[in-house]
Amino acid sequence: MLIALLIIARTAQIGASILLAGTFTFELVTLGPSDRPANGDLHEVERRLLRLVRWSLIVGLLSALLWFWLEVTNMSGLPLTRAFSTTAWQEVLFETEFGRVWRLRLGLIAVAFALVVLGFAQDRLRCTLTLALFLVSVALLVSLAWISHAAAARVQPLGLLGDALHLCAASVWIGGLLPLAIFLTRTRASLSLGERALPVLRRFSTLSLSCVGVLIMSGISNSWLLVGSIHALFTTRYGWLLLVKLAAFGVLVGLGARNRFVIKTKLARVPTGSDLLAQLRRNVICEACLGLAVVAIVACLGVTPPARGP
């Protein structure tokens, strides 16, 4: 029961963190802020992205509280119903590495909430607030590396760097899929956005391709650090989960390649083709669902002892 709840909390927390950073990267880089015209449809896309951020922060806050509650229960050995009836939660929050990271994360979530509220109220400050939220979301994402298996490994600086790069690359690619789906949904009903669809898709494809390379390199580094051998990869629970993650990652790369080399090539010939945009949107949503499955596997890996011992 405790492990199942912990996996759910981890999945929600990691997924929300990835989505937050990915959304702001999409808005700042993929939409091309430097050449945006004054466009009501594009403004509506930005409003929808802000709502997506708001819900991601709500999920992030609730899952952070749940994760902390479960960790207090796990560390203290108390039942779930009694975890906050003693001083155990104070000891975890103020005297452990997990607690220090969690205080930082809760503070960053509070700052992000305040900035989002300002973003809804002050359209004139949108660019400045988006940049500030991007920096906060990246800090929130990278802080997850401090409580990972890699952070506790023997070669800690390498583990932290590899995990941080892995998270950042995942946020740009997987975290940008839902924002891309929102953009494509609005594009089908807007002629002005239809003209911008191809440049946006090209930028997203270029970013995604770069992220795949970073994910492969950082994944190899983390696997060497936490698995240690080919034998352990096939004979331990951690290794089996890692193989399942690699299989899902391979399918995800295949879907992305199909979108890049087949559908987007056709779209270059017919830029405003609504049928192609609808097909691309469906594929992007499928990619996002598969990305969520990968995040769930990562959550399972987080509660599984690494194949290579300390």
Secondary structure, DSSP 8 states (H G I E B T S, - for coil): -HHHHHHHHHHHHHHHHHHHHHHHHIIIIIT-GGG----HHHHHHHHHHHHHHHHHHHHHHHHHHHHHHHHHHHHH---GGGTTSSSHHHHHHHHSHHHHHHHHHHHHHHHHHHHHHHHHH-GGGHHHHHHHHHHHHHHHHHGGGGGSHHHHSSSHHHHHHHHHHHHHHHHHHGGGHHHHHHHHHHHTT-HHHHHHHHHHHHHHHHHHHHHHHHHHHHHHHHHHHHT-SHHHHHHSHHHHHHHHHHHHHHHHHHHHHHIIIIIHHHHHHSTT-HHHHHHHHHHHHHHHHHHHHHHHHHHHHHTS--SS--
